[in-house]
Amino acid sequence: MQRFVPMLVALGPAVLGAQQAAGAELWRLAGVTVSVPAALARDGAAAFWNPAQEADGARTLASLEAIETPEIVGASGLLASLRVQVKGVGRVGLIYGRMQLGGLTRTSFGPDDNGGTIPFYTHTAGLTWTRSFGATTLGATAGYHDTQLDDLHESHWTFDIGAARRINDVLRLAAATHFFARFQTADNVQDLYGAAELRVFQGPLWDSSAVATVRARYGVTVTRAGAVDHAFGAGIEFGPPLAVDALLVREAGYGGAAWRVVGGLRVAVGHYRISFARDTGVNDIGAAYRVGLEARLR
């Protein structure tokens, strides 16, 4: 995905086509710092990637995540969510996200600034719901999307569904749609996520140490009119206080395949969880970062 960005920065509107596709590419930039397969995302604003979020005893969850890409890309943004447990209904809430790309300037036949910058941003607001039925969790999100590129403006609605299933707390399967708006296979906007997570070890790593849980993960994303990205990952958790994740992603969305690595760290302090993630980037573009804070009230 990041191989596309230098062309976008250099050529601006000429490479974008439809406004919906332009906005979707900005959201895919936000997704490069997700350190687990998207369908397995949990904590923070994870409902943005998969609305099926398992109940964990918290009555209210509020989160804010900031995203920053390399200077050569020039994109930044934020994700925010507020979810509340409602008896007999499940967890309902609001999600909001905004991504923007700076540094696009108006020029004529030369590289010099010739009339200010070109606005390019997209933002999304949605209502989300999730509920667990035994070992199965279902979720749905209705979202409104608004994208502006220069003087072109576009808005539309999407409806996404997600599901997750635990099998004896050893295997977890998950799937979700992302930005689903119409039944059309040749669509550069809609994505489909699938993933599996397997617990491969649980116990102390050494004598008298805290209990650790090690999980192996695999994810697949069907994106950009049929291109398939693969993700291979692992994570280790020391209960709620500390978790470390790593992900190796093979992207095939723009012709030749490219590999990138994502790492994530989560620390819990009382009712708060602080997360940090870093994507190594490809083709010497540089790293993207994400910092998040989540508050949990019981």
N, C-alpha and C positions, 0 to 999 in steps of 0.2 A: 504494500500500500504506500509506503513512504517514498518509493521510487517515483510515484506520480506527482508528488508535491513540488519538486523543483520545476517541472514543466508548468504546473499550475501557477506558481509564483512568477515565472518568466513570461508566460503567455496570457495569463489572466483570463478574461471572459472567452477568448477564442477557443479554449479547450474544454469548456464546461458543458455546453449543450443545455439540457433541461435544468431548471432551477432545483428540482427535487434531487437530482443526482448530485448537484454541487453541494447541497446541504448534507446529503448522506455521506459524502467523502469527508466532510468536516467531522461528523460523528464517528466515522471509522478512525480518524486521527485520535479522538478521545479514547477509543477502545484499545489502542496499542499499549496502554499502561495497565490493562487488566491482567493480573499475574496468574489467573486461572482460566481455563476455557470459559467463554462467556456464559454458556448455559449453566455453569456451576457457580457463578458469581454469588457471593453472600456478603453481608455486612455493608455498611455505608449506603451508597446509592445503587446497590446491586439490582434493585427492581427495575432500573433503567435497562438492564440487559436481559433479565429474566424475571417476569412478574411473580413467578412461583417461588416465594421466599418462606422457608419453614419457620414455624413459631418456635421461639426460644425462651419464653417466659417473660420477655420485656413487654410492658404495656404500651409504652410510647418510644419510638425511635426517631431521632432527628439527626441528619447528617449533612455535611458540606464537604465537597471535594474540589480542589483546584488543579487544573491541568496546564502544563506548559511544555511546548515543543521546542526543538532547537531553533536558533536564530535564523537559520537558512530557510526554515519552514514558516516561522512567524505566526503560528496558531496558538491560541490559548482559550481557556474556557473554565466553566464550573458546572458541577452537578449538585443538586440539593434535593433532599427528600424529607418528608414527614409522614410517618405511618403510625396509626393508632389501632390497638386491639379493641374490637367491638364484640361483645358477647353475642354468640349465636350467628354472627355474620362473618367473622374472620378479621383480618387486618386490612384496613382501608387507609388510603393516604393520597398525598400529592407528590408529584415529582416535577422538577424543573431543571432544564439544562440549557446552556448557551455555549456555542463555539464561534470563534471569530478568527479571521485571517487578516493580519495587517501587512503593511508594506507594499500594497498594490497601488501604483501611481499612474496617473494619466500621462501618456506621451503621444507624440505624433509620429515623426520619423526618426527621432533620436531618443537616447536613453535618459535625457534630463527630465526632471519634473516639469510637467506642462499643464498644471491645473488642479493640483491637490491629489488626494488619495481616493481610491475606489472602495466604497464600503462593501464588505463581504462577511456576512454573519448568518447564523441560523440559531433559532432557539425553539424550545419545545416545552410545553406544559401538559401535564396529564393527570388523570385519576387512575389509581391502581388499587387492585384488590387481590388478596391471596387468602387461602384457607387450607388447612391440613385435614385430610380424612384418613386417619390411621397413618400408614406409612406413605401415603400419597399426598402430594401438595399440588394444588392447582392455583393459577393466577391469571389475571387479565389486566390490561392497561389500555385506556382510550386516551390518545394524545393528539394535541393540536400543534402543527409544525408551521413555522414561519421562516422564510429564507429571503434574504436580499443580496443581490449581486449588482453593484453599480445602480442603475435606475430600473432594474428588473426586480420584481417582487412577486413571490409565490407563497401560497399557504394551502395546507391540506390537512385532513384527518387520517389517523391510522388506528388500527385496533390489533393489539398483540395478545397472544395467549402463551402460557408456559406451563410446564408440568415437571415434577420431580418425584422420584420414587426411591425409597430406601429398602434394601433387602438385608435384613438381619444386621443392620449397622455395619455391614462389611462392604456392600456395593451400593452405589448411588448412581442413578440414571437421571438425566435431565434433558429437556429440549424446549426450545422457545422460538417464536417468530420475532422479527425485529423490523419495525416500520412497515407492517403489512397493511396495504391499502387496496389491493386488487388482486384477483386471481389471474396472474400473468407470469409465465416462467421467464420470459426474456425481459427482465426488469433489473436495472442497475441500482435501484433504491432499496429493495427488500432483501433481507438476510434471513437465513434459517440456521439456528444453532442446535447442536447435539453434543452430548458429552457423557462420559462415564468416569466414575471415581472409585478406586478400589483401596480398601484398607489393607496394607501389607504388613504392618507391624504395630503392636501396642504393648507398651511396658516400659520399665526403666532402661535407659541406655547404659547405665553402669550402677553399681551398688549404691543404694540410698538416694538415687537421683529421682527427679520428678518423672511421672509417667508421661511418655511421649507417644504420639500417634503419627505414623507415617502413612501417607496416602500417595498412590500413583494415579495420574489423570491422563485422559485422552479426550480431545475435542475436535469437532469438525464444524466448519462454517461454509455453507453454500451461499455464495455471494456473487455480485456483479454478473447477473445473467448466466449462472451455472458454474462459475469458477469455484474451486474447492480449496480451502485453506485447512491445514492440519496443525494441531497443537499437542505437544507431548510435555507433561509436567509432573511435578512431585511437590509435596508439602509436608512439613513437620509441625505439629502443634504440641505445646506444653500446657494443655488446658487453656482456659480463657486468657491467661496473661500474655502469652507469646505465641506467634505463629510466623513461619517463614515459608514462602512459596517461590518456585522457579518454573518457568515455562519456555519451551523451545517451539517457535512458530515457523511453519513453512507457508509462505504466502505465494499464491499463484494467480492473483487477480489481474495482473498487468503483463501477461506474456510469460517471460521466463521466471522461474521460481526464485525466491530469495528467503534467507533464513534470518531470524532475529531472536533475541533472548530477552525475557522480561523477569525481573525479580521483585518480590514484594515482602514487606515486613509489617506486622501488626502487633501493637502493644496495648494491653488493657490496663487502665488505671482507674479503679473504682467504677463509676458509672460511665466512663468514657473509653473509647477505643481510638487510638491514633494509628493511622496507616501511612505507609510510604511505598511507592513503586517507581521503578525505573526501567525504561525500555532502551536497549543498547543501540537501536537504529540499524539501518542497512546502508551500504554504499557510502560510508563515511559521512552520512548526513548529520549524525549526532544523536544524543539521547533525549527522550521525552520523559517528563516527570509527572507524578501525581501525588498530592498530599491530601489526606482526608481526616476528618474528625467526626466521630459519631457519639451521640449521647443516648444512653439507655435508661429509662425510668421504669421501675417495676411497681 
